């Protein structure tokens, strides 16, 4: 049996970007590893410039994300200065156009459930994480500062056989689950969202297993 912390990420807008430049800011369709680490770091009070503590946190946790509502993308147009353009890399002094993607749900708020469990190399306890998400030091947000949460993050704490059963203990059940625990029988997705310590907006890749849910049960 494994102990899990389950969070609920709910808000009218969410944005979970990975590797990008300032002129195009796409969002993934589910919370990224970099975004979830940033959320936990904010709750714990870890400064974004503290690479050592950021890396220690990253080495301590695994994630599985369930899609509780099916979001659609919207694009917000901006102009910015001193920004990097796609394919050029270097900062440009002139004003450039930028398109930023957000996730929304026309019928309700965008919602994801996240199961968190500890690695064998953890330097943090689940108690500390529970306390942090219930009483965050810095304000958590859903990918970008313009995306506030609309309910408490903490959903529950549970011991279960695996991350799928842990998530299935909380409503709603049956959504697609993206898990860092690889399953050879399930499709895999390669995603570039692993933050590289000490390198701003630089990301490595990871593989995740994709589990499709139907009829209130997970296909496992």
C-alpha positions as CSV (number, residue, x, y, z in Angstrom):
1,X,0.0,0.0,0.0
2,X,1.1,3.5,-0.8
3,X,0.0,6.8,0.8
4,X,-1.2,9.5,-1.5
5,X,-2.0,13.2,-1.2
6,X,-4.8,14.2,-3.6
7,X,-5.3,17.8,-4.7
8,X,-8.1,19.3,-6.6
9,X,-7.1,22.1,-9.1
10,X,-10.2,24.1,-10.0
11,X,-10.5,27.5,-11.6
12,X,-12.2,29.4,-14.5
13,X,-8.9,29.5,-16.4
14,X,-5.7,27.4,-16.2
15,X,-2.5,27.5,-18.3
16,X,0.1,24.8,-18.1
17,X,3.0,25.7,-20.4
18,X,6.2,23.8,-21.0
19,X,9.1,24.8,-23.3
20,X,8.2,28.0,-25.0
21,X,9.3,31.5,-26.1
22,X,7.5,34.8,-25.3
23,X,5.8,35.2,-28.7
24,X,4.0,31.9,-28.5
25,X,2.9,30.6,-25.1
26,X,1.0,27.3,-25.6
27,X,-0.7,25.3,-22.8
28,X,-0.8,21.6,-22.4
29,X,-4.2,20.0,-21.9
30,X,-3.4,18.9,-18.3
31,X,-1.1,20.2,-15.5
32,X,2.6,19.8,-16.3
33,X,5.3,18.5,-14.0
34,X,7.0,22.0,-14.0
35,X,3.7,23.6,-13.1
36,X,2.8,21.2,-10.3
37,X,6.3,21.6,-8.8
38,X,5.9,25.4,-9.0
39,X,2.5,25.1,-7.2
40,X,4.0,22.9,-4.4
41,X,7.0,25.2,-4.1
42,X,4.8,28.2,-3.7
43,X,2.8,26.5,-0.9
44,X,6.1,25.4,0.8
45,X,7.6,28.9,0.5
46,X,10.5,27.9,-1.7
47,X,11.8,30.9,-3.7
48,X,11.9,30.4,-7.4
49,X,15.6,31.4,-7.4
50,X,16.5,28.7,-4.9
51,X,17.7,26.0,-7.3
52,X,18.9,23.6,-4.6
53,X,15.5,23.4,-2.8
54,X,13.6,23.3,-6.1
55,X,15.7,20.3,-7.2
56,X,15.2,18.6,-3.8
57,X,11.5,19.0,-4.1
58,X,11.5,17.7,-7.7
59,X,13.4,14.6,-6.6
60,X,10.9,13.9,-3.8
61,X,7.6,13.5,-5.6
62,X,5.7,11.7,-8.3
63,X,2.5,12.9,-9.9
64,X,-0.6,11.4,-11.6
65,X,-3.2,13.8,-13.1
66,X,-6.8,13.0,-13.8
67,X,-8.8,15.1,-16.2
68,X,-12.1,15.8,-14.4
69,X,-13.5,18.2,-17.0
70,X,-12.7,18.4,-20.7
71,X,-11.1,21.8,-21.3
72,X,-10.9,23.8,-24.5
73,X,-8.3,26.3,-25.4
74,X,-8.7,30.1,-25.7
75,X,-6.0,32.4,-27.0
76,X,-5.2,35.8,-25.5
77,X,-3.3,38.3,-27.6
78,X,-0.6,40.6,-26.1
79,X,2.3,42.8,-27.2
80,X,5.6,42.7,-25.1
81,X,9.1,44.2,-25.2
82,X,12.5,42.6,-24.4
83,X,11.2,39.1,-25.2
84,X,12.6,36.1,-27.0
85,X,11.0,35.1,-30.3
86,X,10.5,31.6,-31.5
87,X,13.3,30.2,-33.7
88,X,15.5,33.2,-32.9
89,X,16.2,32.6,-29.1
90,X,17.8,35.9,-28.4
91,X,15.8,38.7,-26.8
92,X,14.5,41.4,-29.1
93,X,14.5,45.0,-28.2
94,X,11.5,45.9,-30.3
95,X,7.9,45.2,-29.3
96,X,6.7,41.8,-30.5
97,X,3.3,40.1,-30.7
98,X,2.5,37.2,-28.4
99,X,-0.3,34.7,-28.2
100,X,-1.0,33.0,-24.9
101,X,-3.2,29.9,-24.6
102,X,-5.4,29.2,-21.6
103,X,-7.7,26.3,-20.7
104,X,-11.4,27.0,-20.1
105,X,-14.7,25.2,-19.8
106,X,-17.7,27.1,-21.1
107,X,-20.1,25.1,-18.8
108,X,-18.1,25.1,-15.6
109,X,-14.7,25.6,-14.1
110,X,-11.7,23.7,-15.4
111,X,-10.9,20.9,-13.0
112,X,-8.1,18.3,-12.5
113,X,-7.4,15.9,-9.7
114,X,-3.7,15.2,-8.8
115,X,-2.3,12.3,-6.8
116,X,1.1,12.9,-5.3
117,X,3.3,10.3,-3.7
118,X,6.9,10.3,-2.4
119,X,10.0,8.8,-4.1
120,X,12.6,6.8,-2.3
121,X,14.9,9.8,-2.4
122,X,12.4,12.2,-0.7
123,X,13.6,14.9,1.6
124,X,10.1,16.0,2.5
125,X,7.2,14.2,4.3
126,X,3.6,13.9,3.2
127,X,2.7,15.7,6.5
128,X,4.7,18.7,5.3
129,X,3.0,18.8,1.9
130,X,-0.4,18.5,3.5
131,X,0.3,21.4,5.9
132,X,1.7,23.5,3.0
133,X,-1.3,23.1,0.7
134,X,-3.7,23.8,3.5
135,X,-1.7,26.9,4.7
136,X,0.4,28.0,1.7
137,X,3.2,30.6,2.3
138,X,3.0,32.0,-1.2
139,X,-0.2,32.3,-3.2
140,X,-0.7,29.2,-5.4
141,X,-2.1,29.6,-8.9
142,X,-3.0,27.4,-11.8
143,X,0.0,27.7,-14.1
144,X,0.0,31.5,-14.4
145,X,-0.7,34.3,-11.9
146,X,-3.7,35.3,-13.9
147,X,-5.3,31.9,-13.1
148,X,-6.5,31.8,-9.5
149,X,-7.8,28.8,-7.7
150,X,-11.5,28.8,-6.7
151,X,-11.5,26.2,-3.9
152,X,-9.0,24.8,-1.4
153,X,-6.3,22.6,-3.0
154,X,-6.5,19.8,-0.4
155,X,-8.9,17.0,-1.5
156,X,-7.8,14.1,0.7
157,X,-5.1,11.8,1.9
158,X,-5.4,8.1,1.4
159,X,-3.6,4.7,1.4
160,X,-4.2,2.6,-1.7
161,X,-2.7,0.0,-4.0
162,X,-1.9,2.5,-6.7
163,X,-2.5,6.0,-7.9
164,X,-5.6,5.1,-9.9
165,X,-7.4,3.7,-7.0
166,X,-6.4,6.7,-4.9
167,X,-7.9,9.0,-7.5
168,X,-11.0,6.9,-7.9
169,X,-11.7,7.4,-4.3
170,X,-12.7,11.0,-5.1
171,X,-15.4,12.3,-7.4
172,X,-15.7,12.4,-10.3
173,X,-14.2,9.1,-11.5
174,X,-13.6,7.8,-15.0
175,X,-11.4,10.5,-16.6
176,X,-8.1,10.1,-18.4
177,X,-5.2,9.7,-16.1
178,X,-1.6,10.8,-17.0
179,X,0.8,9.0,-14.6
180,X,4.5,9.1,-14.0
181,X,4.4,5.4,-13.0
182,X,4.9,3.8,-16.4
183,X,2.8,0.9,-17.4
184,X,4.0,-1.3,-20.3
185,X,0.4,-2.2,-21.3
186,X,-0.7,1.5,-21.8
187,X,0.1,4.1,-24.4
188,X,3.0,6.4,-23.5
189,X,3.3,10.1,-24.1
190,X,6.6,12.0,-24.4
191,X,6.3,15.5,-22.9
192,X,8.9,18.2,-22.4
193,X,8.0,19.7,-19.0
194,X,10.8,18.7,-16.6
195,X,12.5,21.8,-15.3
196,X,16.3,21.9,-15.5
197,X,17.7,23.2,-12.3
198,X,19.4,26.6,-12.5
199,X,18.3,27.2,-16.2
200,X,15.3,29.5,-16.5
201,X,12.6,28.1,-18.8
202,X,14.7,25.2,-19.9
203,X,13.0,21.8,-19.8
204,X,13.9,18.1,-20.2
205,X,11.6,15.4,-21.4
206,X,9.8,12.6,-19.6
207,X,7.5,9.6,-20.5
208,X,4.1,9.2,-18.9
209,X,1.5,6.5,-19.2
210,X,-2.0,7.4,-20.5
211,X,-4.9,5.5,-18.9
212,X,-8.3,6.0,-20.4
213,X,-11.3,5.9,-18.0
214,X,-14.8,4.8,-18.9
215,X,-17.9,4.0,-17.0
216,X,-16.6,5.3,-13.7
217,X,-13.7,2.8,-13.7
218,X,-10.1,3.0,-14.8
219,X,-8.8,0.7,-17.6
220,X,-5.8,-0.8,-15.8
